[in-house]
Structure formats: C-alpha cells, structure tokens
Amino acid sequence: MGSLKTGITFHEEFLKHNTGAGHPENHGRLESILDHISDLPSKNFLWKKDFKVAPLSIISSIHDPNYVRLVGRTCEEKGSGYLDGDTVFSSHSFLAASLAVGAGLHLADEVLLGNLKNGMALVRPPGHHAESDHAMGFCIFNNIAVTAKYLQSKGIKRILILDWDVHHGNGTQHQFYEDDSVYFVSLHQYPFYPGTGASHERGRNEGLGTTLNLPLARGAGESEYLSHFVSIHREMEKFQPEFVLVSAGFDAHINDPLGGMNLSTSSYEIFTKEVKKIADTYASGKLISFLEGGYDFRALAESVKLHLETLAT
C-alpha cells in the first residue's frame, strides 16, 4: 500500500468551459490550483490526463438521456447561454462536462484495480447540484453521483459520499434518497442556497437512515464542523463503507466570496484526515474526491494542495 500513489485527473478541456466575464465559477479557479500544485512530487502523485469522455450509457445511470442529448445539442448549436439561472454554457461545455464525469470513472477503475491509492478529480464544471433532468448551481452533470453508480455496477455494495461544500448537494441527495447502499452525509451552511439539507431529511423507504444532513449556521468554524465528525464516525461504524467519495468544495473557507463560513486552510487538512480514517478503517483506503466549489483563487489553491498532500500521506 505504501508505494501506491495519489492520482490526479485533469484535462485541458476543463479550462475551455467558458462561463464569461464576472462569473465566479471560471477557468481561473483551476489555473490557480494547477499553478499552486505544480511542485507536488512525482514519487507521491500520478497525473492522469489520458481518460475518455463518459459515454451516454453511463451518464444516463443518473441523468435522463434526453437531458444529456439536449445539453450536447444546445452547446453545439447555440454556442453560449444559460442552462439555468446560474449555469452558463459555451461551445466546449458539453465536452468538458462529459470529461468531468470521465475523470471520476477513470479514478474509480484505477483505485479498484489497485493501481492508485486514492485520487482527486480536478474538474469543472462541478457536479453536486445537477439534478437528473436539469443543470443547477454551476453544475451540468453530477460527477460524483455517476461515479457512485458506476462503482455499484462494479460490485461495490456500500458507498459513503461525504459532501463538505458550503452549499448542500441537493442533486446527490436526491439520487440516493431511497438507496440504502449509498450513505450521503453533508456538512453545509443552512439556511442557504439551494434550500435543501435540513436535518430532518434522512432518506425515504429503503434509504431511510442513510442520508445525514448536518446543517451549520452562518459563521461556523472548525470546532463546529469537527463536533459533527463524531456522529459521522459513529454512523460509519454501523454502515462500513467499501468505498469513500468526497464532494470537496472549498467555499466554506473564511476568505470565500460566496460562502459565509469561517474555516481556515488547515481545516481541510483535518477534514481530509478524518475522511481518510474512515476509508482506511472500512474501505482499504479506497477514496476519491471531486472538486466542487471554492471561489477565492488563493484560498482554493492552498486548500486543494493541502488536501492532496494529506491524501498522499
């Protein structure tokens, strides 16, 4: 296990998803991250840039195929515009979004094959707000949800999805709300966009008890977040996930212009250690994180670097 590396999936097409001047979710986010992590040592990290777009058949495990085709057509024919009030598209957006899903699938295969210890998908557009039949909150396809479905198809029986983005991952929650084999846990600012994620939302039917929302008031800091990890660890002791997926948003950072939380850069090192503990205890270390939000370039880049360095330890 010690010799295995942490994989990083990235593709140049992610930079070409053009959201226009003044949009917070823009290519500068990834550029600042790339610049900041360019000195990560190759003995610990493996860059993966040769992955393929996710095919319609796999994206459709989460999304209505008519919606997927519509996004493809719209990007090609119109070239630019809005898929919803916040979600901008350009001529490259369908390709970028399909590759963002592919980035997660590639890491899943590599971790399952034992070629990588764990990994991070450095992608845009992000994914956790995307619903089955519409874009939402900067997200086109739900990268982490498709990867979870893919892992299920590969025989993984129990999956933890932990979402620490400042916004609640409504799209991911809705996909697995009645599925007791995927445990969705979210730490998020509440009340806040998108309005979901109250503590009483615990799942439905077979999935009752495998959704855990841990809403935090505006201004919450590290101690408030960490107090919730006690209950997360307790739940995972019962659930025993075989694979761990993280919606890694960094917009609860104190410097983030969209969020209202008080986390420091080092908080993400602590969170990463906590989630690694879960992966190491129950899932032989199998863990993949997905870039979600984070809109202060410097805070984002520094937090992602610390997250990756912690994954590699």
C-alpha positions as CSV (number, residue, x, y, z in Angstrom):
1,M,0.0,0.0,0.0
2,G,2.8,2.4,0.9
3,S,4.2,2.5,-2.7
4,L,0.9,3.4,-4.3
5,K,0.4,7.0,-5.5
6,T,-2.4,9.5,-5.3
7,G,-3.9,10.1,-8.7
8,I,-4.9,13.5,-10.1
9,T,-7.2,13.6,-13.1
10,F,-7.2,16.8,-15.1
11,H,-7.9,17.7,-18.8
12,E,-7.2,20.9,-20.7
13,E,-10.8,21.0,-21.8
14,F,-11.9,21.9,-18.3
15,L,-10.3,25.3,-18.9
16,K,-12.3,25.8,-22.1
17,H,-15.7,25.6,-20.3
18,N,-16.2,29.4,-20.7
19,T,-18.6,30.9,-18.2
20,G,-17.9,34.5,-19.3
21,A,-16.6,37.6,-17.5
22,G,-17.5,38.0,-13.9
23,H,-18.8,34.5,-13.3
24,P,-17.4,33.1,-10.0
25,E,-17.1,29.5,-11.5
26,N,-14.4,30.3,-14.1
27,H,-11.2,28.8,-15.6
28,G,-9.1,30.9,-13.2
29,R,-10.1,28.5,-10.4
30,L,-8.4,25.6,-12.0
31,E,-5.5,27.7,-13.3
32,S,-4.7,28.9,-9.8
33,I,-4.8,25.3,-8.4
34,L,-2.5,24.0,-11.2
35,D,-0.1,26.7,-10.6
36,H,0.0,26.0,-6.9
37,I,0.4,22.2,-7.1
38,S,2.9,22.2,-10.0
39,D,5.7,21.2,-7.5
40,L,3.9,18.2,-6.0
41,P,6.5,15.3,-6.0
42,S,6.1,12.6,-8.6
43,K,7.1,10.0,-6.1
44,N,3.7,10.6,-4.4
45,F,1.4,11.7,-7.2
46,L,0.4,10.5,-10.6
47,W,-1.2,12.9,-13.1
48,K,-3.8,11.2,-15.3
49,K,-4.7,13.1,-18.4
50,D,-5.5,10.3,-20.8
51,F,-9.0,9.4,-19.7
52,K,-12.0,9.5,-22.0
53,V,-15.4,11.2,-22.0
54,A,-18.0,9.3,-20.1
55,P,-20.4,7.6,-22.6
56,L,-24.1,8.5,-22.7
57,S,-24.9,5.0,-21.3
58,I,-23.0,5.7,-18.1
59,I,-24.1,9.4,-17.7
60,S,-27.6,8.1,-18.1
61,S,-27.3,6.0,-15.0
62,I,-28.1,9.3,-13.2
63,H,-29.3,11.7,-15.9
64,D,-32.3,11.5,-18.2
65,P,-30.7,10.6,-21.6
66,N,-32.9,13.3,-23.3
67,Y,-31.4,15.9,-20.9
68,V,-27.8,14.7,-21.8
69,R,-28.6,14.9,-25.5
70,L,-30.2,18.3,-25.1
71,V,-27.0,19.7,-23.4
72,G,-24.9,18.3,-26.2
73,R,-27.2,19.9,-28.9
74,T,-27.5,23.2,-27.1
75,C,-23.8,23.7,-26.6
76,E,-23.2,22.8,-30.3
77,E,-25.9,24.8,-31.8
78,K,-26.1,27.9,-29.6
79,G,-22.5,28.1,-28.6
80,S,-23.2,30.1,-25.4
81,G,-26.0,30.9,-23.0
82,Y,-27.6,29.7,-19.7
83,L,-28.8,26.2,-18.8
84,D,-30.3,27.6,-15.7
85,G,-30.1,31.0,-13.9
86,D,-26.6,30.3,-12.6
87,T,-25.2,27.7,-15.0
88,V,-23.5,29.1,-18.1
89,F,-22.6,27.0,-21.1
90,S,-20.2,27.6,-24.0
91,S,-19.4,25.6,-27.1
92,H,-16.9,23.4,-25.1
93,S,-19.1,22.8,-22.1
94,F,-20.7,19.5,-23.1
95,L,-17.2,18.1,-23.8
96,A,-15.9,19.4,-20.5
97,A,-18.8,18.1,-18.5
98,S,-18.6,14.7,-20.2
99,L,-14.8,14.6,-19.4
100,A,-15.5,15.7,-15.8
101,V,-17.6,12.5,-15.4
102,G,-15.0,10.5,-17.2
103,A,-12.3,11.8,-14.7
104,G,-14.2,10.2,-11.8
105,L,-14.8,6.9,-13.7
106,H,-11.1,6.7,-14.6
107,L,-10.0,7.1,-10.9
108,A,-12.6,4.6,-9.9
109,D,-11.1,2.0,-12.2
110,E,-7.6,2.7,-11.2
111,V,-8.3,2.5,-7.5
112,L,-10.4,-0.7,-7.9
113,L,-7.5,-2.2,-9.9
114,G,-5.1,-1.4,-7.2
115,N,-3.0,1.0,-9.4
116,L,-3.7,4.0,-7.2
117,K,-4.0,4.5,-3.5
118,N,-6.7,7.2,-3.9
119,G,-7.3,10.2,-6.1
120,M,-8.8,13.6,-6.8
121,A,-10.7,14.7,-9.9
122,L,-9.7,18.3,-10.6
123,V,-12.7,19.0,-12.7
124,R,-15.0,21.7,-13.9
125,P,-17.9,22.1,-14.3
126,P,-18.6,20.9,-10.7
127,G,-21.4,18.5,-10.2
128,H,-23.3,18.1,-6.9
129,H,-26.2,20.4,-7.6
130,A,-27.1,18.8,-11.0
131,E,-30.4,17.0,-10.9
132,S,-31.4,14.1,-13.1
133,D,-33.0,16.3,-15.8
134,H,-31.6,19.8,-15.3
135,A,-28.5,21.8,-14.7
136,M,-28.3,23.8,-11.5
137,G,-25.9,25.9,-9.5
138,F,-22.9,25.9,-12.0
139,C,-23.3,22.1,-12.3
140,I,-24.2,20.2,-15.6
141,F,-23.7,16.5,-14.8
142,N,-23.4,15.1,-11.3
143,N,-19.9,13.7,-11.4
144,I,-19.8,12.1,-8.0
145,A,-23.3,10.5,-8.3
146,V,-22.4,8.9,-11.7
147,T,-19.1,7.6,-10.2
148,A,-21.1,6.1,-7.3
149,K,-23.5,4.3,-9.7
150,Y,-20.5,3.1,-11.7
151,L,-18.9,1.7,-8.5
152,Q,-22.2,-0.1,-7.8
153,S,-22.1,-1.7,-11.3
154,K,-18.6,-2.9,-10.4
155,G,-19.9,-4.8,-7.3
156,I,-19.2,-2.2,-4.6
157,K,-22.0,-2.8,-2.1
158,R,-21.7,0.2,0.3
159,I,-20.5,3.7,-0.6
160,L,-20.1,6.8,1.6
161,I,-20.5,10.2,-0.1
162,L,-19.3,12.9,2.1
163,D,-20.0,16.5,0.9
164,W,-18.3,19.4,2.8
165,D,-19.1,22.1,0.2
166,V,-20.6,25.2,1.8
167,H,-23.8,24.5,-0.3
168,H,-25.9,21.4,0.2
169,G,-25.5,18.8,-2.5
170,N,-29.2,18.5,-3.4
171,G,-28.6,16.6,-6.7
172,T,-26.6,13.9,-5.0
173,Q,-29.0,13.6,-2.1
174,H,-32.0,13.2,-4.5
175,Q,-30.2,10.4,-6.5
176,F,-29.7,8.2,-3.4
177,Y,-32.5,9.2,-1.1
178,E,-34.2,5.8,-1.4
179,D,-30.9,3.8,-1.8
180,D,-29.6,2.2,1.4
181,S,-26.3,1.2,-0.3
182,V,-25.2,4.8,-0.6
183,Y,-24.9,6.8,2.6
184,F,-24.9,10.6,1.8
185,V,-23.5,12.9,4.5
186,S,-23.5,16.6,4.1
187,L,-21.9,19.4,6.2
188,H,-23.2,22.8,4.8
189,Q,-24.3,26.3,5.6
190,Y,-28.0,26.4,6.4
191,P,-30.3,28.1,5.5
192,F,-28.5,28.9,2.3
193,Y,-28.6,28.0,-1.4
194,P,-30.1,25.7,-2.6
195,G,-32.5,25.5,0.3
196,T,-32.3,21.7,0.8
197,G,-30.4,19.9,3.5
198,A,-32.4,20.2,6.7
199,S,-31.6,17.8,9.5
200,H,-34.9,16.0,9.2
201,E,-34.1,14.9,5.6
202,R,-32.9,11.4,6.4
203,G,-33.9,9.4,3.4
204,R,-37.0,7.6,2.3
205,N,-38.3,4.0,2.1
206,E,-35.3,1.6,1.9
207,G,-33.0,4.6,2.1
208,L,-34.4,5.9,5.4
209,G,-31.4,6.5,7.7
210,T,-28.7,6.6,5.0
211,T,-28.9,10.4,4.5
212,L,-27.4,12.5,7.2
213,N,-27.6,16.3,6.9
214,L,-25.5,18.3,9.4
215,P,-26.6,21.9,8.7
216,L,-24.4,24.6,10.2
217,A,-25.3,28.2,10.9
218,R,-23.5,31.0,9.0
219,G,-20.2,31.9,10.6
220,A,-19.5,28.3,11.8
221,G,-15.8,27.4,12.2
222,E,-13.6,24.4,12.6
223,S,-14.8,23.3,16.0
224,E,-18.5,23.2,14.9
225,Y,-17.6,21.1,11.9
226,L,-15.4,18.8,13.9
227,S,-18.0,18.2,16.5
228,H,-20.2,16.6,13.8
229,F,-17.4,14.2,12.7
230,V,-18.1,12.2,15.9
231,S,-21.6,11.3,14.7
232,I,-20.2,10.6,11.2
233,H,-17.7,8.1,12.6
234,R,-20.4,6.5,14.7
235,E,-22.7,6.1,11.6
236,M,-19.8,4.7,9.5
237,E,-19.1,2.1,12.2
238,K,-22.6,0.8,11.5
239,F,-22.6,1.3,7.7
240,Q,-19.0,0.2,7.0
241,P,-18.5,1.7,3.5
242,E,-16.4,-0.2,0.9
243,F,-15.6,3.0,-1.0
244,V,-15.5,6.6,0.0
245,L,-16.3,9.6,-2.3
246,V,-15.9,13.2,-1.2
247,S,-17.6,16.3,-2.7
248,A,-14.7,18.5,-1.9
249,G,-15.8,22.1,-2.1
250,F,-13.6,24.7,-0.5
251,D,-16.1,27.5,-0.3
252,A,-16.6,27.3,3.5
253,H,-13.2,29.0,3.7
254,I,-13.2,32.3,5.6
255,N,-12.0,34.1,2.5
256,D,-14.6,32.7,0.1
257,P,-16.8,35.4,-1.5
258,L,-19.9,33.2,-1.9
259,G,-19.9,31.4,1.5
260,G,-20.3,32.7,5.0
261,M,-18.2,30.3,7.0
262,N,-15.0,30.6,9.0
263,L,-12.8,27.7,8.0
264,S,-9.1,28.1,7.6
265,T,-7.0,26.4,5.0
266,S,-5.7,24.0,7.6
267,S,-9.3,22.9,8.4
268,Y,-9.3,21.0,5.1
269,E,-6.2,19.0,6.2
270,I,-8.1,18.0,9.3
271,F,-11.3,17.0,7.4
272,T,-9.2,15.0,4.9
273,K,-7.5,13.1,7.8
274,E,-10.9,12.4,9.2
275,V,-12.3,11.0,6.0
276,K,-9.1,9.1,5.3
277,K,-9.5,7.4,8.7
278,I,-13.0,6.2,7.6
279,A,-11.6,5.0,4.2
280,D,-8.6,3.2,5.9
281,T,-10.8,1.6,8.5
282,Y,-13.5,0.2,6.3
283,A,-12.5,0.5,2.6
284,S,-8.8,-0.4,2.5
285,G,-8.2,3.3,1.8
286,K,-10.3,3.5,-1.3
287,L,-11.2,7.2,-1.6
288,I,-11.8,9.6,-4.5
289,S,-12.5,13.3,-4.0
290,F,-14.1,15.6,-6.6
291,L,-13.5,19.3,-6.9
292,E,-16.8,21.2,-6.2
293,G,-16.9,24.8,-5.1
294,G,-14.3,27.3,-3.9
295,Y,-14.2,30.8,-5.4
296,D,-11.3,32.7,-3.7
297,F,-8.5,31.6,-6.0
298,R,-5.7,31.7,-3.4
299,A,-7.7,30.0,-0.6
300,L,-8.9,27.4,-3.1
301,A,-5.4,26.6,-4.4
302,E,-3.8,26.4,-1.0
303,S,-6.7,24.3,0.4
304,V,-6.6,21.8,-2.6
305,K,-2.8,21.5,-2.2
306,L,-3.1,20.6,1.5
307,H,-6.0,18.2,0.7
308,L,-3.9,16.4,-1.9
309,E,-0.8,16.3,0.3
310,T,-2.9,14.8,3.1
311,L,-4.4,12.2,0.7
312,A,-0.8,11.1,-0.3
313,T,0.4,10.6,3.3
